[in-house]
Amino acid sequence: MSGEREQIEGKNPVREALRAGVKLDRLVLAKGSERSLQEIVELASAAGIPVEWKDREWLDKRSRTRAHQGVMGWREPVEYAELPDLLENAWESARTPLLVILDGIQDPHNLGSVLRTAEAVGAHGIVIPKRRAVGLTATVAKVSAGALEYVPVARVTNLSQAIEAVKEAGLWVVGADMDGEMLHFEADLTGPLALVVGSEGKGLARLTKEKCDLTVRLPMYGKINSLNAAVAAAVMLYEVVRQRARREKT
């Protein structure tokens, strides 16, 4: 990411940034929204962050997401995590390691949605490639609804090498593919795991698929033969949650 200030828009992204202790340069709030933004004002005041009130048209002109909800803030650019640190933290966690590897996701809405689901299920991080894939933009932050502040994202130069590193660290790598070897609920997803989800149009790249220990497919009974990448990731992640919860009960 560039050295420019990162723009955050929307109630949830700004609220969660403040709760996470992110130091914002300033906040601009829409006049007439005092009551609905009271919690954000209180959090900003406690953190010593200056708040300005401007007409909503001022925010409309500067919004990148077109959905600022009357609140906009600026911060240092989000720092990407290093893959070795991400793996180390996953193993040190009380939960079984769970990572998400995204192969060429280009839609910021999909990345933001995956971040939100990953945070909800307690995943330890996301891995994305530097080339031909979306990074951590303002739209990603908005769609993630604050999850960006809690889920580390590692951006790697070579995705195949990153998958090898994940495997060497002891994680089982499972790719979601329409031609997968078995249905997703037939696979054992209870151990240390990295789920790989492909791009919106092409799915998993050939080399990425070859690097996976196993590929699984989601059952499709309708006339459309694929799911949105973020939806596929959510289905897979909650199958992991289901299997692990069942294992803990036995």
C-alpha positions in Angstrom: 0.0 0.0 0.0 1.1 3.6 -0.5 2.2 6.0 2.2 -1.0 8.0 1.9 -3.4 8.2 4.8 -5.9 5.3 4.7 -9.5 6.4 4.6 -12.1 4.5 6.8 -15.8 4.9 6.2 -18.9 3.7 7.9 -20.1 3.2 11.4 -18.8 -0.3 12.0 -15.4 0.1 10.5 -14.7 3.3 12.4 -16.2 2.0 15.6 -14.1 -1.2 15.5 -11.0 0.7 14.6 -11.5 2.9 17.7 -12.2 -0.2 19.9 -9.1 -1.9 18.6 -7.0 1.1 19.6 -6.2 2.3 16.1 -4.8 5.9 16.2 -6.9 7.9 13.8 -5.6 11.3 12.7 -9.1 12.8 12.8 -12.8 12.0 12.3 -15.3 13.9 10.2 -19.0 13.3 11.1 -22.1 14.5 9.3 -24.0 17.3 11.0 -27.4 16.1 12.1 -26.2 12.6 13.0 -25.1 13.5 16.6 -27.5 10.9 18.2 -26.7 8.0 16.0 -22.9 8.6 16.2 -22.8 9.2 20.0 -20.8 6.0 20.7 -18.2 6.9 18.1 -17.9 10.4 19.5 -17.3 9.1 23.0 -14.7 6.5 21.8 -12.9 9.2 19.9 -13.0 11.6 22.8 -11.5 9.0 25.1 -8.7 8.3 22.7 -8.0 12.0 22.2 -8.9 12.0 18.5 -10.2 15.3 17.1 -13.8 15.2 15.7 -15.1 17.6 13.1 -18.7 18.1 12.1 -19.4 18.9 8.4 -22.4 18.9 6.1 -23.2 15.5 4.6 -22.4 16.8 1.1 -18.8 17.2 2.2 -18.5 13.5 3.0 -20.5 12.6 -0.1 -17.9 14.2 -2.3 -14.9 12.5 -0.6 -16.4 9.1 -0.1 -14.8 6.2 -1.9 -17.4 3.6 -0.9 -20.5 5.7 -1.5 -21.7 4.3 1.9 -20.0 6.4 4.5 -23.0 6.5 6.9 -22.1 9.9 8.1 -18.6 9.1 9.4 -15.2 9.1 7.9 -11.7 8.8 9.5 -8.1 8.7 8.4 -5.3 6.5 9.7 -1.9 5.2 8.8 -2.1 2.5 6.0 -3.0 -0.9 7.3 0.2 -3.0 7.7 0.2 -6.5 6.2 1.3 -9.4 8.4 4.3 -11.6 7.7 3.4 -15.2 6.9 5.8 -16.7 9.4 4.3 -14.5 12.2 0.8 -15.4 11.1 1.7 -19.1 11.3 3.4 -18.7 14.7 0.5 -16.9 16.2 -1.9 -19.6 14.8 0.0 -22.3 16.6 0.3 -20.3 19.8 -3.5 -19.8 19.9 -5.8 -21.8 22.1 -7.7 -22.8 18.9 -6.7 -25.2 16.3 -4.9 -23.3 13.5 -7.2 -22.1 10.7 -6.0 -19.9 7.8 -7.7 -18.8 4.6 -5.7 -18.6 1.4 -7.3 -16.6 -1.4 -6.1 -17.2 -5.0 -6.5 -14.1 -7.1 -9.6 -12.5 -5.5 -10.1 -9.2 -7.4 -13.4 -8.0 -6.1 -13.0 -5.9 -2.9 -16.5 -6.8 -1.7 -15.5 -10.5 -1.8 -12.3 -9.9 0.2 -14.2 -7.8 2.7 -16.8 -10.5 3.1 -14.2 -13.2 3.6 -12.6 -11.0 6.3 -15.9 -10.7 8.1 -16.6 -14.4 8.0 -13.0 -15.3 9.0 -13.3 -13.0 12.0 -16.6 -14.5 13.0 -15.3 -18.1 13.0 -12.0 -17.2 14.7 -9.7 -17.8 11.8 -6.1 -16.8 12.5 -5.5 -14.9 9.3 -5.8 -14.6 5.5 -3.1 -15.0 2.8 -3.4 -13.1 -0.5 -1.0 -12.7 -3.4 0.5 -9.3 -4.3 -0.2 -9.7 -8.1 -3.5 -9.9 -9.8 -5.5 -9.6 -6.6 -7.2 -6.8 -4.6 -5.4 -5.4 -1.5 -6.7 -3.8 1.6 -8.7 -0.9 0.2 -11.3 1.4 1.7 -14.0 -0.7 0.2 -12.6 -3.9 1.7 -12.4 -2.2 5.1 -16.1 -1.0 4.8 -17.4 -4.4 3.7 -15.5 -6.2 6.4 -17.5 -4.2 9.0 -14.5 -3.8 11.3 -13.1 -7.3 10.9 -10.0 -5.9 9.2 -8.8 -4.6 12.6 -8.8 -8.2 14.0 -7.8 -10.5 11.2 -4.2 -10.3 10.1 -3.6 -10.4 6.3 -0.3 -11.6 4.8 0.4 -10.5 1.3 2.9 -12.8 -0.5 4.9 -12.6 -3.7 4.6 -16.2 -4.6 1.4 -18.0 -3.6 2.8 -21.5 -4.4 5.8 -21.0 -2.1 3.5 -19.6 0.6 1.4 -22.8 0.4 4.5 -24.9 0.8 5.5 -22.9 3.8 2.0 -23.4 5.3 2.3 -27.2 4.7 5.8 -27.3 6.3 4.4 -25.5 9.3 2.1 -28.5 9.8 -1.2 -27.3 8.3 -3.3 -29.5 5.9 -4.1 -27.5 2.8 -7.6 -28.0 1.3 -8.8 -26.3 -1.8 -12.3 -25.5 -2.8 -12.8 -26.5 -6.5 -15.8 -27.4 -8.6 -14.0 -30.6 -9.6 -12.9 -31.5 -6.1 -12.1 -35.1 -5.1 -14.9 -35.3 -2.6 -17.8 -33.2 -1.1 -16.7 -30.7 1.5 -18.6 -32.4 4.3 -16.9 -35.7 3.5 -13.4 -34.4 4.2 -12.0 -34.3 7.7 -11.5 -30.5 8.4 -10.9 -30.8 12.2 -7.1 -30.6 12.2 -4.7 -27.7 11.6 -6.1 -26.3 8.3 -5.6 -23.8 5.5 -8.6 -23.4 3.2 -7.9 -22.2 -0.3 -10.5 -20.4 -2.3 -10.0 -19.4 -5.9 -10.9 -16.2 -7.9 -14.4 -15.2 -8.9 -14.2 -16.3 -12.5 -11.4 -18.9 -12.9 -11.4 -20.6 -9.5 -8.1 -22.1 -8.4 -5.1 -21.7 -10.6 -3.6 -25.0 -11.9 -0.4 -24.7 -9.9 -2.4 -23.7 -6.7 -4.6 -26.7 -7.1 -1.6 -29.0 -7.5 -0.1 -27.7 -4.2 -3.2 -28.5 -2.2 -3.2 -31.7 -0.2 -6.9 -32.2 -1.1 -9.6 -30.5 -3.1 -13.2 -30.6 -2.2 -16.4 -29.5 -4.0 -19.6 -28.0 -2.7 -22.8 -29.8 -3.8 -24.6 -28.0 -6.5 -28.1 -29.1 -7.4 -29.2 -26.1 -9.4 -28.4 -24.9 -12.9 -25.6 -22.5 -11.8 -22.4 -24.5 -11.3 -20.4 -22.2 -9.0 -20.8 -19.9 -6.0 -19.6 -16.4 -5.3 -16.0 -16.7 -3.8 -17.1 -15.1 -0.5 -20.1 -17.4 -0.2 -18.0 -20.5 -0.9 -15.5 -19.4 1.7 -18.2 -18.9 4.2 -19.7 -22.4 3.6 -16.3 -24.0 3.9 -15.4 -22.1 7.1 -18.7 -22.9 8.8 -18.2 -26.6 7.9 -14.9 -26.4 9.8 -16.7 -24.9 12.7 -19.4 -27.6 12.6 -16.9 -30.5 12.5 -14.7 -29.1 15.2 -17.7 -28.4 17.5 -18.9 -32.0 17.0 -15.4 -33.4 17.7 -15.2 -31.5 21.0 -18.5 -33.0 22.1 -17.4 -36.5 21.6 
